Amino acid sequence: MNRFYKCSCFFTDNIFLEDYKLHVRFVSETQFREDYQNTLRTSGCESESQFSDVLKKIHVEIARRQDHKLKTAERTATIKVIYKPLHQHVYNLQESFLAPEFLEMVNYTSSSDATVDGLIKIIRTEAAPRVYRFPVFTREFCKDFINELENFEQSDAPKGRPNTMNNYGILLNELGFDESFLTLLRELYLRPLTALLYSDCGGSCLDSHKAFVVKYSMGEDLDLSYHYDNAEVTLNVSLGKEFTEGNLFFGDMRQVPLSEAECVEVEHHVTEGLLHRGQHMHGVLPISSGTRWNLIIWMRASPERNKLCPMCGRRPTLVESDGYSDGFTTDPDDTSGNMSCTLT
């Protein structure tokens, strides 16, 4: 397996200020004041005390990111020792977990005369421009998977936060799902689809991923603000349980401001996945009752992101990390010195 890296912007960019629904970049307090103080004032951050609270939250998030590699390793090791799975079988991908419609799509791609149009006809539902909706898992698997997730959630094992926007969820690599489930799902089942559907944005060379589950529940996270993903292609699967409302909405690509985008609301049914480009702006409307679990797989293509980091829009400066990290790799022929170890 290739060695994967982060871009150094991981420590400075795309810090989400939940109170103001704003993603920011923080290099220094002077830079931050110049770039964001006026914007924050218009959103209600009017006093110096409020601004100081924002700075405190940013420093906490930066510290979390700087400790990410160490804390991930510590949690993973502890989970392996103390956590007893409820449903061991869900950790190993089996075709019986997969919906017949999904397997039909994958089988079609192995045909020598498979085409994009032919695949789209089998998918049938293009929920928004280049957003495809189709069954992925069986209901029985979704039920067992959620039972396993809830068992882990209720255990004493340590838990990491999926990202800066979701407060409730589980990082699946720490729980042990990567090698025997997620990597196989990406390589054997998803990449044949994305190679046809997203050949223009790395769909044929997805070589890493970050996967997590997010939880929406009354009294916890209800929705998710407008954003784009750190991915070339994303799969979002609705696992259950029982909930009302909470549809997704899709706008335009990240270069288009929300004020200029025409958003499309998309229903998301249990067992179904939504497959879309990572840079396609989207969000989640609030649930009004119940509990909802979603599986999110951010799939990365190093040949694409090695040229331009999708999060900061610059050529990545690589930082050593572990696992699949953020999907960047080094080019053995590259002598430009775009490596940095100063923030690890």
C-alpha contacts under 8 A as a table, 3 or more apart, distances in Angstrom:
res1	aa1	res2	aa2	distance
2	N	329	T	7.09
3	R	322	D	7.89
3	R	323	G	7.71
3	R	324	Y	7.53
3	R	329	T	6.29
3	R	330	T	7.92
4	F	320	E	7.77
4	F	321	S	7.02
4	F	322	D	6.91
4	F	323	G	6.79
4	F	324	Y	5.36
4	F	325	S	5.76
4	F	326	D	6.96
4	F	327	G	5.40
4	F	328	F	5.28
4	F	329	T	5.03
4	F	330	T	7.89
5	Y	318	L	5.92
5	Y	319	V	5.68
5	Y	320	E	5.28
5	Y	321	S	5.34
5	Y	322	D	7.23
5	Y	324	Y	7.41
5	Y	325	S	5.51
5	Y	326	D	5.94
5	Y	327	G	6.13
5	Y	328	F	4.92
5	Y	329	T	6.03
6	K	10	F	6.86
6	K	318	L	5.61
6	K	319	V	5.12
6	K	320	E	6.61
6	K	321	S	6.44
6	K	325	S	5.92
6	K	326	D	4.91
6	K	327	G	6.98
6	K	328	F	6.19
7	C	10	F	5.89
7	C	309	C	7.20
7	C	316	P	5.16
7	C	317	T	5.27
7	C	318	L	4.72
7	C	319	V	5.84
7	C	326	D	7.42
7	C	328	F	7.37
8	S	11	F	6.08
8	S	12	T	7.63
8	S	316	P	7.14
8	S	317	T	5.57
8	S	318	L	5.99
8	S	319	V	5.79
8	S	340	S	7.45
8	S	343	L	7.69
9	C	12	T	5.10
9	C	13	D	5.29
9	C	311	M	7.69
9	C	312	C	6.47
9	C	316	P	7.95
9	C	317	T	7.94
10	F	13	D	5.96
10	F	14	N	7.78
10	F	65	R	7.43
11	F	62	I	5.98
11	F	65	R	6.17
11	F	66	Q	6.84
11	F	343	L	7.98
12	T	15	I	7.25
12	T	25	R	5.52
12	T	26	F	5.12
12	T	27	V	5.98
12	T	62	I	7.23
13	D	23	H	7.99
13	D	24	V	6.28
13	D	25	R	4.27
13	D	26	F	6.47
13	D	311	M	7.48
13	D	312	C	6.74
14	N	23	H	5.10
14	N	24	V	5.35
14	N	25	R	5.90
14	N	311	M	7.21
15	I	23	H	5.25
15	I	24	V	5.14
15	I	25	R	6.34
15	I	26	F	7.82
15	I	58	I	7.19
15	I	61	E	7.52
15	I	164	T	6.95
16	F	21	K	7.01
16	F	22	L	5.71
16	F	23	H	4.38
16	F	24	V	6.42
16	F	164	T	6.00
16	F	165	M	6.48
17	L	20	Y	5.60
17	L	21	K	5.74
17	L	22	L	5.21
17	L	23	H	6.17
17	L	24	V	7.48
17	L	54	V	7.63
17	L	58	I	8.00
18	E	21	K	4.97
18	E	22	L	6.86
18	E	165	M	7.28
20	Y	40	L	7.30
20	Y	43	S	6.31
20	Y	44	G	7.99
21	K	225	S	6.69
24	V	36	Y	7.76
25	R	32	F	7.22
26	F	29	E	7.29
26	F	31	Q	7.19
26	F	32	F	5.73
26	F	58	I	7.82
27	V	31	Q	6.51
27	V	32	F	7.10
28	S	31	Q	5.25
28	S	32	F	6.10
29	E	32	F	4.96
29	E	33	R	6.05
30	T	33	R	5.30
30	T	34	E	6.29
31	Q	34	E	5.20
31	Q	35	D	6.11
32	F	35	D	5.18
32	F	36	Y	5.77
32	F	37	Q	7.25
33	R	36	Y	5.48
33	R	37	Q	4.86
34	E	37	Q	6.38
35	D	38	N	7.77
36	Y	39	T	5.16
36	Y	40	L	6.00
37	Q	40	L	5.12
37	Q	41	R	6.17
38	N	41	R	5.08
38	N	42	T	6.53
39	T	42	T	5.37
39	T	43	S	6.63
40	L	43	S	5.03
40	L	44	G	6.46
40	L	45	C	5.19
40	L	46	E	7.49
41	R	44	G	5.23
41	R	45	C	4.60
41	R	46	E	4.86
42	T	45	C	7.19
42	T	46	E	7.86
45	C	50	Q	5.68
45	C	51	F	6.27
46	E	50	Q	6.76
46	E	51	F	7.44
47	S	50	Q	5.24
47	S	51	F	6.37
48	E	51	F	4.93
48	E	52	S	6.07
49	S	52	S	5.05
49	S	53	D	6.35
50	Q	53	D	5.09
50	Q	54	V	6.46
51	F	54	V	5.05
51	F	55	L	6.39
52	S	55	L	5.02
52	S	56	K	6.24
53	D	56	K	5.08
53	D	57	K	6.36
54	V	57	K	5.23
54	V	58	I	6.29
55	L	58	I	5.06
55	L	59	H	6.24
56	K	59	H	5.21
56	K	60	V	6.26
57	K	60	V	5.09
57	K	61	E	6.25
58	I	61	E	5.11
58	I	62	I	6.17
59	H	62	I	5.05
59	H	63	A	6.10
60	V	63	A	5.16
60	V	64	R	6.22
61	E	64	R	4.98
61	E	65	R	6.29
62	I	65	R	5.07
62	I	66	Q	6.19
63	A	66	Q	5.05
63	A	67	D	6.21
64	R	67	D	5.21
64	R	68	H	5.95
65	R	68	H	4.86
66	Q	69	K	7.49
66	Q	343	L	6.93
66	Q	344	T	6.65
67	D	70	L	5.60
67	D	71	K	5.95
68	H	71	K	5.24
68	H	72	T	5.87
69	K	72	T	5.31
69	K	73	A	6.37
69	K	321	S	6.52
69	K	322	D	7.02
69	K	344	T	7.95
70	L	73	A	5.28
70	L	74	E	6.24
71	K	74	E	5.01
71	K	75	R	6.06
72	T	75	R	5.23
72	T	76	T	6.04
72	T	160	G	7.52
72	T	174	E	7.08
73	A	76	T	5.20
73	A	77	A	6.18
74	E	77	A	5.32
74	E	78	T	6.20
75	R	78	T	5.12
75	R	79	I	6.01
75	R	157	A	7.94
75	R	158	P	5.79
75	R	159	K	7.08
75	R	160	G	7.73
75	R	174	E	6.87
76	T	79	I	5.24
76	T	80	K	6.26
76	T	174	E	4.70
76	T	175	L	6.81
77	A	80	K	5.26
77	A	81	V	6.56
78	T	81	V	5.22
78	T	82	I	6.15
78	T	83	Y	7.93
78	T	157	A	7.09
78	T	158	P	7.41
79	I	82	I	5.41
79	I	83	Y	5.17
79	I	157	A	5.61
79	I	158	P	6.87
79	I	174	E	7.48
79	I	175	L	6.84
80	K	83	Y	6.12
80	K	175	L	7.71
82	I	157	A	6.72
83	Y	152	F	7.51
83	Y	155	S	7.36
83	Y	156	D	7.87
83	Y	157	A	6.15
85	P	88	Q	5.68
85	P	148	E	6.83
85	P	151	N	7.60
85	P	152	F	7.45
86	L	147	N	7.66
86	L	148	E	5.67
86	L	151	N	6.68
87	H	90	V	6.01
87	H	91	Y	7.98
87	H	144	D	6.93
87	H	145	F	7.79
87	H	147	N	7.88
87	H	148	E	5.93
88	Q	91	Y	5.89
88	Q	92	N	7.97
89	H	92	N	5.87
90	V	93	L	6.80
90	V	141	F	7.61
90	V	144	D	7.26
90	V	145	F	6.35
91	Y	176	G	7.31
91	Y	177	F	5.63
91	Y	180	S	6.64
91	Y	181	F	6.09
92	N	177	F	7.69
92	N	180	S	5.04
92	N	181	F	5.15
93	L	97	F	7.19
93	L	180	S	6.33
93	L	181	F	4.60
93	L	182	L	7.79
93	L	184	L	7.28
93	L	185	L	7.37
94	Q	97	F	5.60
94	Q	98	L	7.50
95	E	98	L	5.32
96	S	99	A	7.76
96	S	138	T	7.98
97	F	137	F	5.65
97	F	138	T	5.75
97	F	140	E	7.79
97	F	141	F	5.50
98	L	102	F	6.70
98	L	103	L	6.86
98	L	136	V	5.76
98	L	137	F	4.33
98	L	138	T	5.74
99	A	102	F	5.26
99	A	103	L	6.48
99	A	135	P	5.96
99	A	136	V	5.24
99	A	137	F	4.74
99	A	138	T	5.11
100	P	103	L	5.10
100	P	104	E	6.16
101	E	104	E	5.07
101	E	105	M	6.44
101	E	134	F	7.52
101	E	135	P	6.40
101	E	136	V	7.65
102	F	105	M	5.18
102	F	106	V	6.39
102	F	134	F	7.04
102	F	135	P	6.06
102	F	136	V	5.48
102	F	137	F	7.96
103	L	106	V	5.05
103	L	107	N	6.00
103	L	189	Y	7.98
104	E	107	N	5.13
104	E	108	Y	6.18
105	M	108	Y	5.19
105	M	109	T	6.69
105	M	119	L	6.69
105	M	122	I	6.49
105	M	123	I	7.08
105	M	193	L	7.57
106	V	109	T	5.36
106	V	110	S	7.09
106	V	189	Y	5.99
106	V	190	L	7.72
106	V	192	P	6.60
106	V	193	L	6.53
107	N	110	S	5.50
107	N	111	S	7.35
108	Y	111	S	5.58
108	Y	114	A	6.43
108	Y	119	L	7.15
109	T	112	S	7.92
109	T	114	A	5.47
109	T	115	T	7.83
109	T	119	L	7.41
109	T	192	P	6.12
109	T	193	L	6.74
110	S	114	A	7.15
110	S	192	P	7.79
111	S	114	A	5.27
114	A	118	G	6.46
114	A	119	L	7.16
115	T	118	G	5.08
115	T	119	L	6.23
115	T	196	L	7.02
116	V	119	L	5.20
116	V	120	I	6.18
116	V	196	L	5.49
116	V	197	L	6.08
117	D	120	I	5.10
117	D	121	K	6.25
118	G	121	K	5.22
118	G	122	I	6.65
119	L	122	I	5.19
119	L	123	I	6.29
120	I	123	I	4.92
120	I	124	R	5.97
120	I	125	T	7.78
120	I	126	E	7.90
121	K	124	R	5.03
123	I	126	E	7.78
123	I	132	Y	7.21
123	I	133	R	7.22
123	I	134	F	6.23
125	T	132	Y	5.98
125	T	133	R	5.58
125	T	134	F	7.11
126	E	129	P	6.71
126	E	130	R	6.46
126	E	131	V	5.59
126	E	132	Y	4.62
126	E	133	R	6.33
127	A	130	R	7.83
127	A	131	V	5.56
127	A	132	Y	5.83
127	A	133	R	6.25
127	A	266	V	6.20
128	A	131	V	4.98
128	A	132	Y	7.40
128	A	250	F	7.07
128	A	264	V	6.46
128	A	266	V	7.43
130	R	276	H	6.40
130	R	277	R	7.72
131	V	274	L	6.48
131	V	275	L	5.65
131	V	276	H	4.77
131	V	277	R	7.68
132	Y	273	G	7.94
132	Y	274	L	5.56
132	Y	275	L	5.17
132	Y	276	H	6.71
133	R	272	E	6.59
133	R	273	G	5.63
133	R	274	L	4.67
133	R	275	L	6.55
134	F	272	E	5.28
134	F	273	G	5.56
134	F	274	L	6.93
135	P	138	T	7.91
135	P	271	T	5.54
135	P	272	E	4.03
135	P	273	G	5.95
136	V	237	V	7.35
136	V	271	T	5.93
136	V	272	E	5.53
136	V	273	G	5.84
137	F	141	F	6.51
137	F	142	C	6.71
137	F	271	T	5.26
137	F	272	E	7.22
138	T	141	F	5.37
138	T	142	C	6.40
138	T	271	T	6.24
139	R	142	C	5.04
139	R	143	K	6.16
139	R	270	V	7.72
139	R	271	T	6.17
140	E	143	K	5.21
140	E	144	D	6.35
141	F	144	D	5.13
141	F	145	F	5.93
142	C	145	F	5.06
142	C	146	I	6.11
142	C	239	L	5.27
142	C	240	G	7.07
142	C	271	T	6.83
143	K	146	I	5.31
143	K	147	N	6.23
143	K	239	L	7.59
143	K	240	G	7.59
143	K	241	K	7.90
144	D	147	N	5.05
144	D	148	E	6.25
145	F	148	E	5.09
145	F	149	L	6.23
146	I	149	L	4.91
146	I	150	E	6.04
146	I	239	L	7.23
146	I	240	G	7.64
146	I	241	K	7.88
146	I	293	W	7.46
147	N	150	E	5.20
147	N	151	N	6.08
148	E	151	N	5.05
148	E	152	F	6.28
149	L	152	F	5.14
149	L	153	E	6.06
149	L	170	I	7.85
150	E	153	E	4.82
150	E	154	Q	6.11
151	N	154	Q	5.31
151	N	155	S	6.30
152	F	155	S	5.08
152	F	157	A	7.23
153	E	159	K	7.90
159	K	170	I	6.69
159	K	171	L	7.72
160	G	170	I	6.54
160	G	171	L	6.36
161	R	164	T	7.59
161	R	166	N	7.18
161	R	167	N	6.18
161	R	168	Y	6.74
161	R	169	G	6.46
161	R	170	I	6.66
161	R	171	L	7.10
162	P	166	N	6.29
162	P	167	N	7.37
162	P	168	Y	7.50
162	P	169	G	5.99
162	P	170	I	6.03
162	P	171	L	5.58
162	P	212	F	6.22
162	P	213	V	7.55
162	P	214	V	7.38
163	N	166	N	5.71
163	N	167	N	7.58
164	T	167	N	7.36
165	M	224	L	7.17
165	M	225	S	7.90
166	N	169	G	7.07
166	N	214	V	6.74
166	N	221	D	7.22
166	N	224	L	7.55
167	N	221	D	6.77
168	Y	214	V	5.94
168	Y	215	K	5.41
168	Y	216	Y	7.39
168	Y	220	E	7.50
168	Y	221	D	6.94
169	G	212	F	7.06
169	G	213	V	5.21
169	G	214	V	4.12
169	G	215	K	5.31
170	I	212	F	5.59
170	I	213	V	5.28
170	I	214	V	6.69
171	L	174	E	5.74
171	L	175	L	6.89
171	L	211	A	6.64
171	L	212	F	4.54
171	L	213	V	6.73
172	L	175	L	5.03
172	L	176	G	6.39
172	L	177	F	5.54
172	L	178	D	6.98
172	L	211	A	5.88
172	L	212	F	5.08
172	L	213	V	7.23
173	N	176	G	5.20
173	N	177	F	5.48
173	N	178	D	5.21
173	N	210	K	7.89
173	N	211	A	7.09
173	N	212	F	7.83
174	E	177	F	7.68
176	G	179	E	7.55
177	F	180	S	6.26
177	F	181	F	5.47
177	F	182	L	6.14
178	D	181	F	5.72
178	D	182	L	4.84
178	D	183	T	5.71
179	E	182	L	6.37
179	E	183	T	5.44
179	E	184	L	7.16
180	S	183	T	6.77
180	S	184	L	6.50
181	F	184	L	5.47
181	F	185	L	6.12
182	L	185	L	4.97
182	L	186	R	6.13
182	L	211	A	7.65
183	T	186	R	5.19
183	T	187	E	6.06
183	T	208	S	7.79
183	T	209	H	7.88
184	L	187	E	5.20
184	L	188	L	5.58
184	L	189	Y	7.47
185	L	188	L	5.67
185	L	189	Y	5.30
185	L	190	L	6.23
186	R	189	Y	5.86
186	R	190	L	4.78
186	R	191	R	5.76
186	R	206	L	7.93
186	R	299	M	7.81
187	E	190	L	6.30
187	E	191	R	5.46
187	E	192	P	7.73
187	E	206	L	7.95
187	E	207	D	7.89
188	L	191	R	6.62
188	L	192	P	7.06
189	Y	192	P	6.08
189	Y	193	L	7.18
190	L	193	L	5.33
190	L	194	T	6.26
191	R	194	T	4.97
191	R	195	A	5.79
191	R	203	G	6.66
191	R	204	S	6.36
191	R	205	C	7.66
191	R	206	L	6.63
192	P	195	A	5.32
192	P	196	L	6.97
192	P	204	S	7.39
193	L	196	L	5.62
193	L	197	L	6.23
194	T	197	L	4.85
194	T	198	Y	5.16
194	T	199	S	6.91
194	T	203	G	4.54
194	T	204	S	6.29
194	T	233	V	7.75
195	A	198	Y	5.82
195	A	199	S	5.16
195	A	202	G	7.69
195	A	203	G	4.48
195	A	204	S	3.83
195	A	205	C	7.48
196	L	199	S	5.76
196	L	203	G	7.30
196	L	204	S	7.41
197	L	203	G	7.18
198	Y	201	C	5.61
198	Y	202	G	6.64
198	Y	203	G	4.69
198	Y	204	S	7.46
198	Y	233	V	7.88
198	Y	277	R	7.68
199	S	202	G	5.73
199	S	203	G	4.85
199	S	204	S	5.75
200	D	203	G	7.11
201	C	232	E	6.39
201	C	277	R	7.89
201	C	304	E	7.18
202	G	205	C	5.47
202	G	206	L	6.39
202	G	232	E	6.42
202	G	300	R	7.85
202	G	301	A	5.43
202	G	303	P	7.39
202	G	304	E	6.00
203	G	206	L	5.90
203	G	232	E	7.38
203	G	233	V	6.98
203	G	301	A	7.33
205	C	301	A	5.44
205	C	302	S	7.66
205	C	303	P	7.38
206	L	209	H	7.95
206	L	299	M	6.13
206	L	300	R	5.24
206	L	301	A	4.21
206	L	302	S	7.30
207	D	299	M	7.58
207	D	300	R	6.21
207	D	301	A	5.56
207	D	302	S	6.78
207	D	327	G	7.64
208	S	299	M	5.99
208	S	300	R	5.25
208	S	301	A	6.86
208	S	302	S	7.90
208	S	324	Y	5.78
208	S	327	G	5.71
209	H	297	I	6.58
209	H	298	W	5.34
209	H	299	M	4.32
209	H	300	R	5.54
209	H	324	Y	6.50
209	H	326	D	7.73
209	H	327	G	6.99
210	K	297	I	5.86
210	K	298	W	5.13
210	K	299	M	6.67
210	K	324	Y	7.28
210	K	325	S	7.66
210	K	326	D	7.55
211	A	295	L	7.35
211	A	296	I	5.61
211	A	297	I	4.35
211	A	298	W	6.16
212	F	295	L	6.04
212	F	296	I	5.47
212	F	297	I	6.69
213	V	293	W	6.67
213	V	294	N	5.42
213	V	295	L	4.45
213	V	296	I	5.88
214	V	293	W	5.75
214	V	294	N	5.37
214	V	295	L	6.67
214	V	296	I	7.53
215	K	221	D	7.19
215	K	291	T	7.23
215	K	292	R	5.71
215	K	293	W	4.67
215	K	294	N	6.62
216	Y	220	E	6.50
216	Y	221	D	4.99
216	Y	222	L	5.16
216	Y	223	D	7.04
216	Y	287	I	7.40
216	Y	291	T	5.75
216	Y	292	R	5.06
216	Y	293	W	6.52
217	S	220	E	5.25
217	S	221	D	6.01
217	S	222	L	5.94
217	S	287	I	7.53
217	S	289	S	7.44
217	S	290	G	6.16
217	S	291	T	4.48
217	S	292	R	6.39
218	M	221	D	7.25
218	M	222	L	6.54
218	M	287	I	7.87
218	M	288	S	7.59
218	M	289	S	6.43
218	M	290	G	6.70
218	M	291	T	7.09
219	G	222	L	7.73
221	D	224	L	7.84
222	L	246	G	7.94
222	L	285	L	7.75
222	L	286	P	4.87
222	L	287	I	5.61
222	L	288	S	7.93
223	D	246	G	7.09
223	D	283	G	7.80
223	D	284	V	5.18
223	D	285	L	5.18
223	D	286	P	4.34
223	D	287	I	6.81
224	L	283	G	5.41
224	L	284	V	4.75
224	L	285	L	6.77
224	L	286	P	7.70
225	S	282	H	7.92
225	S	283	G	5.19
225	S	284	V	6.63
226	Y	281	M	6.45
226	Y	282	H	5.18
226	Y	283	G	4.35
226	Y	284	V	7.61
227	H	281	M	5.28
227	H	282	H	5.56
227	H	283	G	6.26
228	Y	254	R	6.68
228	Y	278	G	6.09
228	Y	279	Q	5.14
228	Y	280	H	5.95
228	Y	281	M	4.76
228	Y	282	H	6.41
229	D	234	T	7.55
229	D	278	G	4.80
229	D	279	Q	6.03
229	D	280	H	7.86
229	D	298	W	7.24
230	N	278	G	6.46
230	N	279	Q	7.73
230	N	298	W	6.81
230	N	310	P	6.51
230	N	311	M	6.36
230	N	326	D	7.93
231	A	234	T	6.36
231	A	277	R	7.64
231	A	278	G	4.71
231	A	279	Q	7.27
231	A	298	W	5.02
231	A	299	M	5.38
231	A	300	R	5.14
231	A	301	A	7.99
231	A	310	P	7.56
232	E	277	R	5.88
232	E	278	G	4.84
232	E	279	Q	7.02
232	E	298	W	7.44
232	E	299	M	6.03
232	E	300	R	5.24
232	E	301	A	6.39
233	V	275	L	7.23
233	V	276	H	5.78
233	V	277	R	4.47
233	V	278	G	4.77
233	V	298	W	6.33
233	V	299	M	5.28
233	V	300	R	6.86
234	T	274	L	7.96
234	T	275	L	5.77
234	T	276	H	5.45
234	T	277	R	6.07
234	T	278	G	5.44
234	T	296	I	7.16
234	T	297	I	5.68
234	T	298	W	4.74
234	T	299	M	5.88
235	L	273	G	6.26
235	L	274	L	5.69
235	L	275	L	4.63
235	L	276	H	6.71
235	L	295	L	7.91
235	L	296	I	5.87
235	L	297	I	5.18
235	L	298	W	6.75
235	L	299	M	7.93
236	N	273	G	5.26
236	N	274	L	5.14
236	N	275	L	6.58
236	N	294	N	6.67
236	N	295	L	5.70
236	N	296	I	4.64
236	N	297	I	6.53
237	V	270	V	7.65
237	V	271	T	6.52
237	V	272	E	5.55
237	V	273	G	4.03
237	V	274	L	6.39
237	V	294	N	5.50
237	V	295	L	5.03
237	V	296	I	6.55
238	S	268	H	6.53
238	S	269	H	6.21
238	S	270	V	4.77
238	S	271	T	5.58
238	S	272	E	5.78
238	S	273	G	6.45
238	S	292	R	7.70
238	S	293	W	6.46
238	S	294	N	4.68
238	S	295	L	6.59
239	L	270	V	5.30
239	L	271	T	5.56
239	L	272	E	7.85
239	L	292	R	7.41
239	L	293	W	5.48
239	L	294	N	5.42
239	L	295	L	6.87
240	G	243	F	7.64
240	G	270	V	5.33
240	G	271	T	7.58
240	G	291	T	7.54
240	G	292	R	5.37
240	G	293	W	5.50
240	G	294	N	7.35
241	K	270	V	7.77
241	K	290	G	7.60
241	K	291	T	5.89
241	K	292	R	5.41
241	K	293	W	6.67
242	E	290	G	5.52
242	E	291	T	5.97
242	E	292	R	6.68
243	F	246	G	7.94
243	F	287	I	6.75
243	F	288	S	7.38
243	F	289	S	5.40
243	F	290	G	4.18
243	F	291	T	5.49
243	F	292	R	6.06
244	T	287	I	5.72
244	T	288	S	5.63
244	T	289	S	5.46
244	T	290	G	6.71
245	E	285	L	7.50
245	E	286	P	6.83
245	E	287	I	4.91
245	E	288	S	6.03
245	E	289	S	7.88
246	G	284	V	6.20
246	G	285	L	4.69
246	G	286	P	4.77
246	G	287	I	4.14
246	G	288	S	7.31
247	N	265	E	6.59
247	N	266	V	5.75
247	N	267	E	5.04
247	N	268	H	6.10
247	N	284	V	5.99
247	N	285	L	5.46
247	N	286	P	7.66
247	N	287	I	7.91
248	L	265	E	5.85
248	L	266	V	5.17
248	L	267	E	6.53
248	L	268	H	7.07
248	L	282	H	7.11
248	L	283	G	5.73
248	L	284	V	4.37
248	L	285	L	5.97
249	F	263	C	6.22
249	F	264	V	5.36
249	F	265	E	4.25
249	F	266	V	5.67
249	F	282	H	5.48
249	F	283	G	5.44
249	F	284	V	6.20
249	F	285	L	7.34
250	F	263	C	5.26
250	F	264	V	5.24
250	F	265	E	6.55
250	F	266	V	7.58
250	F	280	H	7.22
250	F	281	M	5.94
250	F	282	H	4.28
250	F	283	G	6.72
251	G	258	L	7.12
251	G	261	A	5.47
251	G	262	E	5.70
251	G	263	C	4.23
251	G	264	V	6.47
251	G	280	H	7.06
251	G	281	M	5.38
251	G	282	H	5.90
252	D	255	Q	7.90
252	D	256	V	6.09
252	D	258	L	7.82
252	D	261	A	5.61
252	D	262	E	7.17
252	D	263	C	7.43
252	D	280	H	5.90
252	D	281	M	5.71
253	M	256	V	5.86
253	M	279	Q	5.73
253	M	280	H	4.39
253	M	281	M	5.51
254	R	257	P	7.31
254	R	279	Q	5.64
254	R	280	H	6.08
254	R	281	M	5.61
256	V	260	E	6.52
256	V	261	A	6.53
257	P	260	E	5.44
257	P	261	A	6.40
258	L	261	A	4.98
258	L	262	E	7.92
268	H	272	E	6.69
268	H	273	G	7.68
268	H	274	L	7.66
269	H	272	E	5.56
276	H	280	H	7.06
277	R	280	H	5.40
278	G	281	M	7.88
278	G	298	W	7.48
279	Q	310	P	7.73
287	I	290	G	7.52
300	R	305	R	7.71
300	R	326	D	7.73
300	R	327	G	5.73
301	A	304	E	5.56
301	A	305	R	6.38
301	A	327	G	6.95
302	S	305	R	5.14
302	S	306	N	5.50
302	S	327	G	5.79
302	S	328	F	5.23
302	S	329	T	6.09
303	P	306	N	5.58
303	P	307	K	7.07
304	E	307	K	5.81
304	E	308	L	7.02
305	R	308	L	5.05
305	R	309	C	5.19
305	R	310	P	6.51
305	R	316	P	7.95
305	R	327	G	7.74
305	R	328	F	6.49
306	N	309	C	6.75
306	N	315	R	7.21
306	N	316	P	6.58
306	N	328	F	5.75
306	N	329	T	6.70
306	N	330	T	7.80
307	K	315	R	5.85
307	K	316	P	7.36
308	L	313	G	5.93
308	L	314	R	5.36
308	L	315	R	4.60
308	L	316	P	6.26
309	C	312	C	5.75
309	C	313	G	5.24
309	C	314	R	5.53
309	C	315	R	5.84
309	C	316	P	5.36
310	P	313	G	5.48
310	P	314	R	7.88
316	P	338	N	7.15
317	T	338	N	4.85
317	T	339	M	5.53
317	T	340	S	6.36
318	L	328	F	7.41
318	L	338	N	6.08
318	L	339	M	4.60
318	L	340	S	5.61
318	L	341	C	7.93
319	V	339	M	6.22
319	V	340	S	5.09
319	V	341	C	5.43
319	V	342	T	7.92
319	V	343	L	7.35
319	V	344	T	7.08
320	E	340	S	7.50
320	E	341	C	6.23
320	E	344	T	6.90
321	S	325	S	6.03
321	S	344	T	7.73
322	D	325	S	5.69
324	Y	327	G	5.72
325	S	328	F	7.73
330	T	334	D	7.53
331	D	334	D	5.16
332	P	335	T	7.93
334	D	337	G	7.44
340	S	343	L	7.53
341	C	344	T	5.72
